Amino acid sequence: MDERKLSSRGEFDKALAEHAPAFGVSPGEGARGRLGDYFEHVTRWNPRLHLVAPCAPAEFATRHVLESLAALRFLPEGATFVDVGSGAGLPALPCLAARPDLKAVLVEASRKKAVFLREAVSRLGLSERARVVDERFERAEPPAADALTCRAVERFTEILPALVAWAARVPLLLLFGGESLRGRLDDEGLAFEAVRLPGSERRFLFVARRGAGQNRPR
């Protein structure tokens, strides 16, 4: 590993350790190693696929990895979740790297990004716990999962009604977004909690639970 890569990895690791408490997580040594490997893998592929906007290693640690890990406290032990519009693998891959009890299906419409995701799953040793589906979610088999995650889908507020209908059997939705997404969730009549993400005034993790008596009256 060259000196520049060592420096970037060091900056990432330092920021991960420093800011993890603010996000309510404490990844162990093995998890930190896998998260560092994930950071390097995205860095290698990003110039070709534009997986995330260019940013410093410390920002990648907080803005992408730790924000993704904010979902962990809502995922029950042994949960299987479906991640829609995985793109760079956020939030699914950091969550899988940090919690060995979790399993996931990563749904990604871009074939090129799906290739990246399969390579990442293999390199991170997640092949037995993660499966990649290279299809638009509307054309994929509706999931029977404990939770659904979604972080960076284009036109998120526009597709939300279709996503909610598609995931009708999923009792827990973990959706990352801003105030516009809050409004759409209200429109859908879903009961939800808005968790403000550390270091941001505008980004939230919306935790929507469905079941008997959970929907709001319209």
Steps between C-alpha positions, in 0.01 A plus 500: 500500500649834399550792740201696371266205551641443847437865585142489370428179687646653816282811468194283446576277800567800726174673406307174540631454854455863601144543378350153558368587851295789361322253274440254783725227359824339613633274223756247618843445350378251240214726394733802475730300276215402269371858492847620407514241223162621380624860492800398288280297265266794437801727450637270228171479310374855550686664208329259260149477645452821701363300791520794742590866467876554547581565865782475753551169685373652825181618332451159343524348848236728648272595210478155348615222731395624843174643371426155356582337833239721669248247367650216706319572824167455324588167336407205725742217572525261206301728268484466124455831322465614141698805387344680204716707268820379665735689267824516698360245745368759743368433756505121450871418477612697808214346699595148388868567571420614853237238592572133413145399597342697213412386149398717205378511143647798311279622216677718243368591154840593352678191367841669539435588862370148558838369380668726755265376773569133425873566507466687830292221653768250403795710619336572835424133562124553492405253228305274736299789639438730204343462157494759221199538269574709190148618426268792566317431821161515324603201285656300781320251720331685788698428814410297805748671733520642851593847375561713193774759470533773241746787496581660167240412238439756226161673520451344844188698587343416162552127525414471870135392447609223262775392742260488794252293299773265373623437852152439641615195698795681662418625852790745538619768256830681565517791257769768480400844376400857571187701570346423161504130586332577832213660310458202271495259794225712653311477170529120513346495847795316651587524867867593522775638721740756354852452637728793423839380382799635699674796346209592276200728527330366189562125481287250685450128539126445480394188689156390381331200659200329349250262651172496682417852609824649366365699205380851565143590403488689172 
